[in-house]
């Protein structure tokens, strides 16, 4: 089980995954808006999305767990 963590502090702008969806290395999973820039969050490990822990509009800190990939 892998934890998808936020690489930067910012606001969740877009979520492109759903629970149960299969993901592979380097898939773009979410976009975080920080300092008026859209920053993609990429998958680091292939698997299936078990849980999404944030919603669009949520503010996150660097290292905040965004999703669980199993």
PDB file of N, CA, C and O in Angstrom, chain B, residues numbered from 101:
ATOM      1  N   UNK B 101       0.854  -1.179   0.000  1.00  0.00           N
ATOM      2  CA  UNK B 101       0.000   0.000   0.000  1.00  0.00           C
ATOM      3  C   UNK B 101       0.897   1.237   0.000  1.00  0.00           C
ATOM      4  O   UNK B 101       1.835   1.334   0.791  1.00  0.00           O
ATOM      5  N   UNK B 102       0.602   2.171  -0.885  1.00  0.00           N
ATOM      6  CA  UNK B 102       1.383   3.392  -1.007  1.00  0.00           C
ATOM      7  C   UNK B 102       0.510   4.604  -0.697  1.00  0.00           C
ATOM      8  O   UNK B 102      -0.684   4.623  -0.996  1.00  0.00           O
ATOM      9  N   UNK B 103       1.121   5.593  -0.102  1.00  0.00           N
ATOM     10  CA  UNK B 103       0.424   6.845   0.183  1.00  0.00           C
ATOM     11  C   UNK B 103       0.862   7.882  -0.845  1.00  0.00           C
ATOM     12  O   UNK B 103       2.057   8.115  -1.031  1.00  0.00           O
ATOM     13  N   UNK B 104      -0.100   8.497  -1.503  1.00  0.00           N
ATOM     14  CA  UNK B 104       0.191   9.585  -2.429  1.00  0.00           C
ATOM     15  C   UNK B 104       0.234  10.865  -1.604  1.00  0.00           C
ATOM     16  O   UNK B 104      -0.781  11.274  -1.041  1.00  0.00           O
ATOM     17  N   UNK B 105       1.400  11.501  -1.529  1.00  0.00           N
ATOM     18  CA  UNK B 105       1.570  12.695  -0.713  1.00  0.00           C
ATOM     19  C   UNK B 105       1.711  13.941  -1.576  1.00  0.00           C
ATOM     20  O   UNK B 105       2.197  13.882  -2.705  1.00  0.00           O
ATOM     21  N   UNK B 106       1.282  15.054  -1.028  1.00  0.00           N
ATOM     22  CA  UNK B 106       1.387  16.329  -1.727  1.00  0.00           C
ATOM     23  C   UNK B 106       2.848  16.777  -1.784  1.00  0.00           C
ATOM     24  O   UNK B 106       3.517  16.839  -0.752  1.00  0.00           O
ATOM     25  N   UNK B 107       3.345  17.087  -2.980  1.00  0.00           N
ATOM     26  CA  UNK B 107       4.732  17.553  -3.096  1.00  0.00           C
ATOM     27  C   UNK B 107       4.903  19.020  -2.671  1.00  0.00           C
ATOM     28  O   UNK B 107       6.018  19.470  -2.406  1.00  0.00           O
ATOM     29  N   UNK B 108       3.788  19.755  -2.609  1.00  0.00           N
ATOM     30  CA  UNK B 108       3.829  21.174  -2.252  1.00  0.00           C
ATOM     31  C   UNK B 108       2.580  21.546  -1.460  1.00  0.00           C
ATOM     32  O   UNK B 108       1.601  20.800  -1.430  1.00  0.00           O
ATOM     33  N   UNK B 109       2.631  22.699  -0.829  1.00  0.00           N
ATOM     34  CA  UNK B 109       1.438  23.238  -0.161  1.00  0.00           C
ATOM     35  C   UNK B 109       0.610  23.985  -1.195  1.00  0.00           C
ATOM     36  O   UNK B 109       1.159  24.648  -2.074  1.00  0.00           O
ATOM     37  N   UNK B 110      -0.696  23.881  -1.093  1.00  0.00           N
ATOM     38  CA  UNK B 110      -1.567  24.572  -2.030  1.00  0.00           C
ATOM     39  C   UNK B 110      -3.004  24.132  -1.874  1.00  0.00           C
ATOM     40  O   UNK B 110      -3.400  23.606  -0.835  1.00  0.00           O
ATOM     41  N   UNK B 111      -3.777  24.354  -2.919  1.00  0.00           N
ATOM     42  CA  UNK B 111      -5.214  24.037  -2.925  1.00  0.00           C
ATOM     43  C   UNK B 111      -5.485  23.001  -4.008  1.00  0.00           C
ATOM     44  O   UNK B 111      -4.979  23.116  -5.125  1.00  0.00           O
ATOM     45  N   UNK B 112      -6.294  21.979  -3.674  1.00  0.00           N
ATOM     46  CA  UNK B 112      -6.644  20.955  -4.661  1.00  0.00           C
ATOM     47  C   UNK B 112      -7.516  21.614  -5.732  1.00  0.00           C
ATOM     48  O   UNK B 112      -8.606  22.109  -5.447  1.00  0.00           O
ATOM     49  N   UNK B 113      -7.013  21.609  -6.966  1.00  0.00           N
ATOM     50  CA  UNK B 113      -7.685  22.261  -8.082  1.00  0.00           C
ATOM     51  C   UNK B 113      -8.511  21.273  -8.901  1.00  0.00           C
ATOM     52  O   UNK B 113      -9.608  21.592  -9.359  1.00  0.00           O
ATOM     53  N   UNK B 114      -7.959  20.051  -9.080  1.00  0.00           N
ATOM     54  CA  UNK B 114      -8.648  19.046  -9.881  1.00  0.00           C
ATOM     55  C   UNK B 114      -8.212  17.652  -9.431  1.00  0.00           C
ATOM     56  O   UNK B 114      -7.049  17.427  -9.098  1.00  0.00           O
ATOM     57  N   UNK B 115      -9.176  16.716  -9.427  1.00  0.00           N
ATOM     58  CA  UNK B 115      -8.893  15.312  -9.116  1.00  0.00           C
ATOM     59  C   UNK B 115      -9.310  14.493 -10.328  1.00  0.00           C
ATOM     60  O   UNK B 115     -10.462  14.543 -10.757  1.00  0.00           O
ATOM     61  N   UNK B 116      -8.361  13.736 -10.876  1.00  0.00           N
ATOM     62  CA  UNK B 116      -8.638  12.987 -12.097  1.00  0.00           C
ATOM     63  C   UNK B 116      -8.774  11.486 -11.868  1.00  0.00           C
ATOM     64  O   UNK B 116      -8.760  10.713 -12.827  1.00  0.00           O
ATOM     65  N   UNK B 117      -8.905  11.066 -10.622  1.00  0.00           N
ATOM     66  CA  UNK B 117      -9.013   9.643 -10.319  1.00  0.00           C
ATOM     67  C   UNK B 117     -10.290   9.363  -9.538  1.00  0.00           C
ATOM     68  O   UNK B 117     -10.910  10.266  -8.977  1.00  0.00           O
ATOM     69  N   UNK B 118     -10.667   8.089  -9.516  1.00  0.00           N
ATOM     70  CA  UNK B 118     -11.826   7.632  -8.750  1.00  0.00           C
ATOM     71  C   UNK B 118     -11.407   6.399  -7.952  1.00  0.00           C
ATOM     72  O   UNK B 118     -10.482   5.688  -8.343  1.00  0.00           O
ATOM     73  N   UNK B 119     -12.079   6.150  -6.852  1.00  0.00           N
ATOM     74  CA  UNK B 119     -11.826   4.941  -6.072  1.00  0.00           C
ATOM     75  C   UNK B 119     -12.093   3.728  -6.960  1.00  0.00           C
ATOM     76  O   UNK B 119     -13.106   3.665  -7.657  1.00  0.00           O
ATOM     77  N   UNK B 120     -11.167   2.765  -6.925  1.00  0.00           N
ATOM     78  CA  UNK B 120     -11.292   1.559  -7.736  1.00  0.00           C
ATOM     79  C   UNK B 120     -10.581   1.638  -9.073  1.00  0.00           C
ATOM     80  O   UNK B 120     -10.447   0.627  -9.763  1.00  0.00           O
ATOM     81  N   UNK B 121     -10.125   2.820  -9.449  1.00  0.00           N
ATOM     82  CA  UNK B 121      -9.454   3.013 -10.739  1.00  0.00           C
ATOM     83  C   UNK B 121      -8.026   2.478 -10.684  1.00  0.00           C
ATOM     84  O   UNK B 121      -7.319   2.690  -9.699  1.00  0.00           O
ATOM     85  N   UNK B 122      -7.603   1.787 -11.738  1.00  0.00           N
ATOM     86  CA  UNK B 122      -6.220   1.322 -11.866  1.00  0.00           C
ATOM     87  C   UNK B 122      -5.359   2.484 -12.354  1.00  0.00           C
ATOM     88  O   UNK B 122      -5.752   3.218 -13.261  1.00  0.00           O
ATOM     89  N   UNK B 123      -4.182   2.647 -11.744  1.00  0.00           N
ATOM     90  CA  UNK B 123      -3.246   3.702 -12.135  1.00  0.00           C
ATOM     91  C   UNK B 123      -1.863   3.090 -12.352  1.00  0.00           C
ATOM     92  O   UNK B 123      -1.529   2.057 -11.773  1.00  0.00           O
ATOM     93  N   UNK B 124      -1.076   3.738 -13.184  1.00  0.00           N
ATOM     94  CA  UNK B 124       0.280   3.267 -13.459  1.00  0.00           C
ATOM     95  C   UNK B 124       1.279   4.375 -13.159  1.00  0.00           C
ATOM     96  O   UNK B 124       0.904   5.526 -12.933  1.00  0.00           O
ATOM     97  N   UNK B 125       2.535   4.013 -13.161  1.00  0.00           N
ATOM     98  CA  UNK B 125       3.605   4.988 -12.915  1.00  0.00           C
ATOM     99  C   UNK B 125       3.464   6.178 -13.847  1.00  0.00           C
ATOM    100  O   UNK B 125       3.191   6.017 -15.037  1.00  0.00           O
ATOM    101  N   UNK B 126       3.649   7.356 -13.308  1.00  0.00           N
ATOM    102  CA  UNK B 126       3.645   8.624 -14.045  1.00  0.00           C
ATOM    103  C   UNK B 126       2.274   9.066 -14.551  1.00  0.00           C
ATOM    104  O   UNK B 126       2.199  10.010 -15.338  1.00  0.00           O
ATOM    105  N   UNK B 127       1.185   8.417 -14.128  1.00  0.00           N
ATOM    106  CA  UNK B 127      -0.159   8.939 -14.434  1.00  0.00           C
ATOM    107  C   UNK B 127      -0.366  10.233 -13.660  1.00  0.00           C
ATOM    108  O   UNK B 127       0.050  10.342 -12.507  1.00  0.00           O
ATOM    109  N   UNK B 128      -1.001  11.204 -14.283  1.00  0.00           N
ATOM    110  CA  UNK B 128      -1.338  12.460 -13.605  1.00  0.00           C
ATOM    111  C   UNK B 128      -2.639  12.219 -12.825  1.00  0.00           C
ATOM    112  O   UNK B 128      -3.673  11.910 -13.416  1.00  0.00           O
ATOM    113  N   UNK B 129      -2.577  12.361 -11.501  1.00  0.00           N
ATOM    114  CA  UNK B 129      -3.704  12.019 -10.653  1.00  0.00           C
ATOM    115  C   UNK B 129      -4.479  13.231 -10.153  1.00  0.00           C
ATOM    116  O   UNK B 129      -5.705  13.186 -10.042  1.00  0.00           O
ATOM    117  N   UNK B 130      -3.776  14.302  -9.854  1.00  0.00           N
ATOM    118  CA  UNK B 130      -4.410  15.508  -9.313  1.00  0.00           C
ATOM    119  C   UNK B 130      -3.623  16.729  -9.755  1.00  0.00           C
ATOM    120  O   UNK B 130      -2.493  16.625 -10.232  1.00  0.00           O
ATOM    121  N   UNK B 131      -4.250  17.898  -9.585  1.00  0.00           N
ATOM    122  CA  UNK B 131      -3.564  19.166  -9.812  1.00  0.00           C
ATOM    123  C   UNK B 131      -3.734  20.001  -8.552  1.00  0.00           C
ATOM    124  O   UNK B 131      -4.836  20.153  -8.026  1.00  0.00           O
ATOM    125  N   UNK B 132      -2.610  20.538  -8.083  1.00  0.00           N
ATOM    126  CA  UNK B 132      -2.619  21.424  -6.920  1.00  0.00           C
ATOM    127  C   UNK B 132      -2.272  22.824  -7.407  1.00  0.00           C
ATOM    128  O   UNK B 132      -1.294  23.018  -8.129  1.00  0.00           O
ATOM    129  N   UNK B 133      -3.087  23.800  -7.000  1.00  0.00           N
ATOM    130  CA  UNK B 133      -2.825  25.187  -7.355  1.00  0.00           C
ATOM    131  C   UNK B 133      -2.029  25.834  -6.222  1.00  0.00           C
ATOM    132  O   UNK B 133      -2.440  25.828  -5.062  1.00  0.00           O
ATOM    133  N   UNK B 134      -0.883  26.390  -6.594  1.00  0.00           N
ATOM    134  CA  UNK B 134      -0.025  27.075  -5.624  1.00  0.00           C
ATOM    135  C   UNK B 134       0.601  28.280  -6.313  1.00  0.00           C
ATOM    136  O   UNK B 134       1.178  28.159  -7.394  1.00  0.00           O
ATOM    137  N   UNK B 135       0.483  29.429  -5.687  1.00  0.00           N
ATOM    138  CA  UNK B 135       1.056  30.668  -6.218  1.00  0.00           C
ATOM    139  C   UNK B 135       0.605  30.915  -7.663  1.00  0.00           C
ATOM    140  O   UNK B 135       1.409  31.287  -8.517  1.00  0.00           O
ATOM    141  N   UNK B 136      -0.691  30.703  -7.924  1.00  0.00           N
ATOM    142  CA  UNK B 136      -1.325  30.924  -9.228  1.00  0.00           C
ATOM    143  C   UNK B 136      -0.779  30.025 -10.336  1.00  0.00           C
ATOM    144  O   UNK B 136      -0.919  30.331 -11.520  1.00  0.00           O
ATOM    145  N   UNK B 137      -0.152  28.905  -9.939  1.00  0.00           N
ATOM    146  CA  UNK B 137       0.351  27.934 -10.911  1.00  0.00           C
ATOM    147  C   UNK B 137      -0.314  26.598 -10.654  1.00  0.00           C
ATOM    148  O   UNK B 137      -0.572  26.244  -9.504  1.00  0.00           O
ATOM    149  N   UNK B 138      -0.596  25.849 -11.716  1.00  0.00           N
ATOM    150  CA  UNK B 138      -1.168  24.521 -11.601  1.00  0.00           C
ATOM    151  C   UNK B 138      -0.029  23.500 -11.612  1.00  0.00           C
ATOM    152  O   UNK B 138       0.741  23.420 -12.570  1.00  0.00           O
ATOM    153  N   UNK B 139       0.063  22.728 -10.538  1.00  0.00           N
ATOM    154  CA  UNK B 139       1.141  21.755 -10.373  1.00  0.00           C
ATOM    155  C   UNK B 139       0.571  20.332 -10.370  1.00  0.00           C
ATOM    156  O   UNK B 139      -0.190  19.976  -9.471  1.00  0.00           O
ATOM    157  N   UNK B 140       0.930  19.527 -11.357  1.00  0.00           N
ATOM    158  CA  UNK B 140       0.398  18.160 -11.410  1.00  0.00           C
ATOM    159  C   UNK B 140       1.025  17.278 -10.333  1.00  0.00           C
ATOM    160  O   UNK B 140       2.182  17.457  -9.955  1.00  0.00           O
ATOM    161  N   UNK B 141       0.234  16.324  -9.852  1.00  0.00           N
ATOM    162  CA  UNK B 141       0.714  15.314  -8.907  1.00  0.00           C
ATOM    163  C   UNK B 141       0.657  13.982  -9.662  1.00  0.00           C
ATOM    164  O   UNK B 141      -0.403  13.564 -10.129  1.00  0.00           O
ATOM    165  N   UNK B 142       1.811  13.328  -9.771  1.00  0.00           N
ATOM    166  CA  UNK B 142       1.917  12.102 -10.546  1.00  0.00           C
ATOM    167  C   UNK B 142       1.979  10.874  -9.648  1.00  0.00           C
ATOM    168  O   UNK B 142       2.435  10.941  -8.506  1.00  0.00           O
ATOM    169  N   UNK B 143       1.515   9.763 -10.182  1.00  0.00           N
ATOM    170  CA  UNK B 143       1.561   8.480  -9.490  1.00  0.00           C
ATOM    171  C   UNK B 143       3.010   7.994  -9.464  1.00  0.00           C
ATOM    172  O   UNK B 143       3.715   8.066 -10.470  1.00  0.00           O
ATOM    173  N   UNK B 144       3.443   7.502  -8.310  1.00  0.00           N
ATOM    174  CA  UNK B 144       4.809   6.991  -8.194  1.00  0.00           C
ATOM    175  C   UNK B 144       4.849   5.470  -8.195  1.00  0.00           C
ATOM    176  O   UNK B 144       5.917   4.875  -8.345  1.00  0.00           O
ATOM    177  N   UNK B 145       3.686   4.836  -8.030  1.00  0.00           N
ATOM    178  CA  UNK B 145       3.627   3.386  -7.942  1.00  0.00           C
ATOM    179  C   UNK B 145       2.323   2.887  -8.562  1.00  0.00           C
ATOM    180  O   UNK B 145       1.251   3.408  -8.254  1.00  0.00           O
ATOM    181  N   UNK B 146       2.406   1.895  -9.422  1.00  0.00           N
ATOM    182  CA  UNK B 146       1.205   1.343 -10.054  1.00  0.00           C
ATOM    183  C   UNK B 146       0.344   0.618  -9.026  1.00  0.00           C
ATOM    184  O   UNK B 146       0.854   0.039  -8.067  1.00  0.00           O
ATOM    185  N   UNK B 147      -0.959   0.659  -9.238  1.00  0.00           N
ATOM    186  CA  UNK B 147      -1.873  -0.025  -8.336  1.00  0.00           C
ATOM    187  C   UNK B 147      -3.301   0.401  -8.588  1.00  0.00           C
ATOM    188  O   UNK B 147      -3.647   0.863  -9.675  1.00  0.00           O
ATOM    189  N   UNK B 148      -4.125   0.241  -7.566  1.00  0.00           N
ATOM    190  CA  UNK B 148      -5.534   0.609  -7.628  1.00  0.00           C
ATOM    191  C   UNK B 148      -5.821   1.640  -6.543  1.00  0.00           C
ATOM    192  O   UNK B 148      -5.364   1.498  -5.409  1.00  0.00           O
ATOM    193  N   UNK B 149      -6.576   2.674  -6.891  1.00  0.00           N
ATOM    194  CA  UNK B 149      -6.925   3.717  -5.922  1.00  0.00           C
ATOM    195  C   UNK B 149      -7.871   3.120  -4.884  1.00  0.00           C
ATOM    196  O   UNK B 149      -8.981   2.706  -5.217  1.00  0.00           O
ATOM    197  N   UNK B 150      -7.435   3.075  -3.639  1.00  0.00           N
ATOM    198  CA  UNK B 150      -8.246   2.506  -2.557  1.00  0.00           C
ATOM    199  C   UNK B 150      -9.092   3.581  -1.883  1.00  0.00           C
ATOM    200  O   UNK B 150     -10.247   3.346  -1.527  1.00  0.00           O
ATOM    201  N   UNK B 151      -8.496   4.779  -1.710  1.00  0.00           N
ATOM    202  CA  UNK B 151      -9.196   5.838  -0.995  1.00  0.00           C
ATOM    203  C   UNK B 151      -8.649   7.199  -1.424  1.00  0.00           C
ATOM    204  O   UNK B 151      -7.441   7.360  -1.596  1.00  0.00           O
ATOM    205  N   UNK B 152      -9.536   8.171  -1.595  1.00  0.00           N
ATOM    206  CA  UNK B 152      -9.147   9.551  -1.888  1.00  0.00           C
ATOM    207  C   UNK B 152      -9.468  10.361  -0.636  1.00  0.00           C
ATOM    208  O   UNK B 152     -10.612  10.383  -0.181  1.00  0.00           O
ATOM    209  N   UNK B 153      -8.463  11.024  -0.086  1.00  0.00           N
ATOM    210  CA  UNK B 153      -8.593  11.676   1.210  1.00  0.00           C
ATOM    211  C   UNK B 153      -8.793  13.181   1.136  1.00  0.00           C
ATOM    212  O   UNK B 153      -8.842  13.846   2.170  1.00  0.00           O
ATOM    213  N   UNK B 154      -8.912  13.731  -0.073  1.00  0.00           N
ATOM    214  CA  UNK B 154      -9.110  15.175  -0.251  1.00  0.00           C
ATOM    215  C   UNK B 154     -10.236  15.413  -1.250  1.00  0.00           C
ATOM    216  O   UNK B 154     -10.670  14.496  -1.947  1.00  0.00           O
ATOM    217  N   UNK B 155     -10.695  16.643  -1.307  1.00  0.00           N
ATOM    218  CA  UNK B 155     -11.716  17.058  -2.268  1.00  0.00           C
ATOM    219  C   UNK B 155     -11.256  18.342  -2.937  1.00  0.00           C
ATOM    220  O   UNK B 155     -10.395  19.048  -2.413  1.00  0.00           O
ATOM    221  N   UNK B 156     -11.829  18.643  -4.094  1.00  0.00           N
ATOM    222  CA  UNK B 156     -11.511  19.894  -4.787  1.00  0.00           C
ATOM    223  C   UNK B 156     -11.808  21.059  -3.842  1.00  0.00           C
ATOM    224  O   UNK B 156     -12.865  21.116  -3.214  1.00  0.00           O
ATOM    225  N   UNK B 157     -10.860  21.974  -3.758  1.00  0.00           N
ATOM    226  CA  UNK B 157     -11.010  23.140  -2.889  1.00  0.00           C
ATOM    227  C   UNK B 157     -10.301  23.007  -1.557  1.00  0.00           C
ATOM    228  O   UNK B 157     -10.096  24.005  -0.867  1.00  0.00           O
ATOM    229  N   UNK B 158      -9.915  21.774  -1.175  1.00  0.00           N
ATOM    230  CA  UNK B 158      -9.201  21.576   0.089  1.00  0.00           C
ATOM    231  C   UNK B 158      -7.814  22.198   0.021  1.00  0.00           C
ATOM    232  O   UNK B 158      -7.156  22.165  -1.019  1.00  0.00           O
ATOM    233  N   UNK B 159      -7.380  22.764   1.134  1.00  0.00           N
ATOM    234  CA  UNK B 159      -6.022  23.281   1.254  1.00  0.00           C
ATOM    235  C   UNK B 159      -5.169  22.196   1.892  1.00  0.00           C
ATOM    236  O   UNK B 159      -5.558  21.603   2.898  1.00  0.00           O
ATOM    237  N   UNK B 160      -3.997  21.938   1.302  1.00  0.00           N
ATOM    238  CA  UNK B 160      -3.107  20.890   1.808  1.00  0.00           C
ATOM    239  C   UNK B 160      -1.710  21.449   2.050  1.00  0.00           C
ATOM    240  O   UNK B 160      -1.285  22.410   1.409  1.00  0.00           O
ATOM    241  N   UNK B 161      -1.012  20.827   2.984  1.00  0.00           N
ATOM    242  CA  UNK B 161       0.378  21.174   3.267  1.00  0.00           C
ATOM    243  C   UNK B 161       1.277  20.192   2.530  1.00  0.00           C
ATOM    244  O   UNK B 161       0.827  19.130   2.098  1.00  0.00           O
ATOM    245  N   UNK B 162       2.534  20.545   2.391  1.00  0.00           N
ATOM    246  CA  UNK B 162       3.499  19.628   1.798  1.00  0.00           C
ATOM    247  C   UNK B 162       3.547  18.361   2.640  1.00  0.00           C
ATOM    248  O   UNK B 162       3.651  18.437   3.864  1.00  0.00           O
ATOM    249  N   UNK B 163       3.475  17.199   2.000  1.00  0.00           N
ATOM    250  CA  UNK B 163       3.513  15.931   2.714  1.00  0.00           C
ATOM    251  C   UNK B 163       2.145  15.404   3.149  1.00  0.00           C
ATOM    252  O   UNK B 163       2.042  14.291   3.663  1.00  0.00           O
ATOM    253  N   UNK B 164       1.091  16.207   2.942  1.00  0.00           N
ATOM    254  CA  UNK B 164      -0.267  15.783   3.279  1.00  0.00           C
ATOM    255  C   UNK B 164      -0.644  14.573   2.424  1.00  0.00           C
ATOM    256  O   UNK B 164      -0.406  14.577   1.216  1.00  0.00           O
ATOM    257  N   UNK B 165      -1.224  13.548   3.028  1.00  0.00           N
ATOM    258  CA  UNK B 165      -1.624  12.343   2.278  1.00  0.00           C
ATOM    259  C   UNK B 165      -2.898  12.663   1.492  1.00  0.00           C
ATOM    260  O   UNK B 165      -3.915  13.053   2.066  1.00  0.00           O
ATOM    261  N   UNK B 166      -2.822  12.491   0.174  1.00  0.00           N
ATOM    262  CA  UNK B 166      -3.925  12.810  -0.721  1.00  0.00           C
ATOM    263  C   UNK B 166      -4.789  11.592  -1.051  1.00  0.00           C
ATOM    264  O   UNK B 166      -6.009  11.696  -1.173  1.00  0.00           O
ATOM    265  N   UNK B 167      -4.137  10.440  -1.193  1.00  0.00           N
ATOM    266  CA  UNK B 167      -4.841   9.219  -1.579  1.00  0.00           C
ATOM    267  C   UNK B 167      -4.025   8.003  -1.170  1.00  0.00           C
ATOM    268  O   UNK B 167      -2.824   8.085  -0.911  1.00  0.00           O
ATOM    269  N   UNK B 168      -4.723   6.871  -1.122  1.00  0.00           N
ATOM    270  CA  UNK B 168      -4.066   5.585  -0.833  1.00  0.00           C
ATOM    271  C   UNK B 168      -4.148   4.744  -2.101  1.00  0.00           C
ATOM    272  O   UNK B 168      -5.225   4.559  -2.667  1.00  0.00           O
ATOM    273  N   UNK B 169      -2.991   4.234  -2.542  1.00  0.00           N
ATOM    274  CA  UNK B 169      -2.906   3.379  -3.723  1.00  0.00           C
ATOM    275  C   UNK B 169      -2.487   1.978  -3.231  1.00  0.00           C
ATOM    276  O   UNK B 169      -1.495   1.823  -2.518  1.00  0.00           O
ATOM    277  N   UNK B 170      -3.258   0.990  -3.628  1.00  0.00           N
ATOM    278  CA  UNK B 170      -2.978  -0.380  -3.158  1.00  0.00           C
ATOM    279  C   UNK B 170      -2.514  -1.247  -4.313  1.00  0.00           C
ATOM    280  O   UNK B 170      -2.230  -2.429  -4.122  1.00  0.00           O
TER     281      UNK B 170
END
